[in-house]
Amino acid sequence: MKPSVLFAFILLFAAGAAAAQEFKAGALEIDQPWSRATPKGAKVAAGYLTIRNTGTDPDRLVSVTSPAAGKSEIHEMSMEKGVMKMRPVPGGIEIKPGETVELKPNSFHIMMMGLKKPIERGKPFKASLTFEKAGPVEVEFAVVAPGAPPPSASPGAAPAASAPVGNMPGMPGMPSMKH
């Protein structure tokens, strides 16, 4: 392999590794926290991430706080009789030993309410995840364009959520849901 091609490959690999965000709390690994930009006037946003438990004991994500929002909750979204429903998850989400739990569109996610300002593409924001055993861990959410795939998705990938567009209260242009 020519030195210039090898150098380009190394730079490409390093850029990809730098883009991946990983955080650790005890035996828990938190990968790629991300969110989508919100339109002006939006009062809610969702956050997504992956939690991997590399330990021998279960743990539980019990709460989330962020200076970007007045209140944050762990939510679950489901479809019931063709209606999208979203509700808080009492007690949080358990991560069993050796398991990986993904918070993603149309599933478990972090709901941030009472946004203090719009979430803007390319402008990361901080949050604190609190686990029952591992305690608090500070993370930073990457922000992609509305409807865009997660930052770690390959170019040209389909958006991670393909829900019908309606008027979710407080977030124009977002899917209609029942709480």
DOVEXTOR-807290 format. One line per 8 residues: number of its first residue (from 1); their letters; for each residue x negated, y, z negated of C-alpha. Coordinates in Angstrom, 1 decimal. Each point is the difference from the previous one (the first is absolute). Layout:
BEGIN
NUM	A	X/Y/Z  ...
This chain:
BEGIN
1	MKPSVLFA	0.0/0.0/0.0  -1.3/3.4/0.9  -0.9/2.3/-3.0  2.5/2.7/1.2  2.8/-2.6/0.1  -1.0/-1.4/-3.3  -0.1/3.5/-1.6  3.5/0.8/1.5
9	FILLFAAG	1.4/-3.3/-1.5  -1.5/0.8/-3.4  1.5/3.5/0.0  3.4/-1.3/1.1  -0.1/-2.6/-2.8  -1.1/2.6/-2.6  2.8/2.3/1.0  2.6/-2.7/-0.4
17	AAAAQEFK	-1.4/-1.0/-3.4  0.0/3.7/-1.1  3.7/0.3/1.0  1.1/-2.9/-2.2  0.9/1.1/-3.5  -0.5/-2.4/-2.8  0.4/0.6/-3.7  -0.5/-2.4/-3.0
25	AGALEIDQ	1.6/-0.4/-3.4  -1.3/-3.0/-1.9  0.7/-3.1/2.1  2.4/2.0/2.3  -1.1/1.3/3.4  2.2/2.7/1.5  -0.5/0.4/3.7  1.0/2.7/2.5
33	PWSRATPK	2.5/2.2/-1.9  1.8/2.0/2.7  3.1/2.1/0.7  1.6/1.7/2.9  0.2/3.8/0.5  3.3/1.6/-0.9  2.0/2.7/1.7  0.3/3.4/-1.6
41	GAKVAAGY	2.7/0.0/-2.6  -0.3/-3.7/-0.7  0.4/-0.8/-3.7  -1.1/-3.7/0.1  -2.9/-2.0/1.5  -1.0/-3.7/-0.2  -3.4/-1.5/-0.8  -1.3/-3.3/1.0
49	LTIRNTGT	-3.1/-2.2/-1.0  -1.2/-3.5/-0.6  -0.9/-1.4/-3.4  -2.1/-3.2/-0.3  -0.4/-1.8/-3.4  -3.4/-1.7/0.0  0.2/-0.9/-3.7  1.5/-2.9/-2.0
57	DPDRLVSV	2.8/1.9/-1.7  3.1/1.7/1.5  0.3/3.7/-0.1  2.8/2.4/0.8  0.3/3.4/1.7  2.2/1.8/-2.5  -0.1/3.7/1.1  -1.4/2.6/2.4
65	TSPAAGKS	-0.6/3.7/-0.4  -1.2/2.6/2.5  -0.5/3.7/-0.1  1.6/0.1/3.4  3.4/-0.9/-1.4  2.2/0.7/-3.1  0.8/-3.6/-0.4  -1.2/-3.3/1.4
73	EIHEMSME	1.6/-3.5/-0.2  -0.6/-3.5/1.3  2.8/-0.8/2.4  1.3/-3.0/2.0  1.8/0.4/3.2  2.3/-2.7/1.3  2.8/-0.5/2.6  3.4/-1.1/-1.3
81	KGVMKMRP	2.8/-0.5/2.6  -1.8/2.2/2.5  -0.5/2.8/-2.5  -3.5/1.0/-1.1  -0.2/0.3/-3.8  -2.7/1.3/-2.2  -0.3/-0.3/-3.8  -2.6/0.4/-2.7
89	VPGGIEIK	-1.7/-3.2/-1.2  0.5/-0.3/-3.7  -3.2/-1.2/-1.8  -2.1/0.5/3.1  -1.6/-2.5/2.3  -1.9/-3.1/-1.2  -3.3/-1.0/1.7  -0.8/-3.6/-0.9
97	PGETVELK	-3.6/-1.3/0.0  -1.3/-0.6/3.5  3.0/1.8/1.5  0.2/3.0/2.3  3.0/2.3/-0.2  0.6/2.4/2.9  2.1/3.2/-0.5  1.1/0.8/3.5
105	PNSFHIMM	2.8/1.6/2.0  3.4/-1.8/-0.3  -1.2/-1.8/-3.2  -1.5/0.9/-3.3  -1.5/3.6/0.0  -0.7/3.0/-2.1  2.7/2.6/0.2  -1.2/3.5/-0.8
113	MGLKKPIE	2.8/2.4/-0.7  0.1/3.8/-0.6  -3.0/0.7/2.4  -1.8/3.1/-1.0  -1.0/0.7/3.6  0.2/-1.9/3.3  -2.3/-3.0/0.4  -2.2/0.9/2.9
121	RGKPFKAS	-1.7/-2.2/2.6  -3.7/-0.3/-0.6  0.3/1.5/-3.5  -0.4/-2.7/-2.6  1.6/0.3/-3.5  -0.8/-1.6/-3.3  2.1/-2.3/-2.2  -0.5/-2.1/-3.1
129	LTFEKAGP	1.2/-3.6/-0.1  0.5/-1.5/-3.5  -0.2/-3.7/-0.5  1.1/-1.9/-3.1  -3.4/-1.5/-0.7  -2.5/1.7/2.3  1.3/3.5/-1.1  -0.1/3.1/2.2
137	VEVEFAVV	-1.9/0.3/3.3  -0.3/3.1/2.1  0.6/-0.4/3.7  0.1/2.2/3.1  2.7/-0.4/2.6  -1.0/0.5/3.7  2.8/1.8/1.9  0.9/-0.9/3.6
145	APGAPPPS	2.5/1.5/2.4  3.8/-0.7/-0.5  0.7/-3.4/1.5  -3.7/-0.9/0.4  -1.4/-3.4/-1.0  -2.2/-0.3/-3.1  -3.5/1.5/0.3  -1.6/-3.5/0.1
153	ASPGAAPA	2.3/-1.1/2.9  -1.7/-0.4/3.4  0.5/2.8/2.6  3.1/-0.6/2.0  1.7/-2.0/-2.7  3.7/0.3/-0.4  1.3/2.2/-2.9  0.3/-2.0/-3.2
161	ASAPVGNM	3.6/1.0/-0.6  2.6/0.0/2.7  3.2/1.0/-1.8  2.9/1.9/1.6  -0.4/3.7/-0.4  2.7/1.8/-2.0  0.1/2.7/-2.7  -1.4/-1.3/-3.2
169	PGMPGMPS	0.9/2.6/-2.7  -2.9/2.3/-0.5  -2.0/-1.3/3.0  1.4/1.0/3.4  -0.6/-2.5/2.7  -0.6/-2.9/-2.3  2.1/-3.2/-0.2  3.3/0.2/-1.8
177	MKH	0.0/-2.1/-3.2  2.1/-0.7/-3.0  -1.5/0.1/-3.5
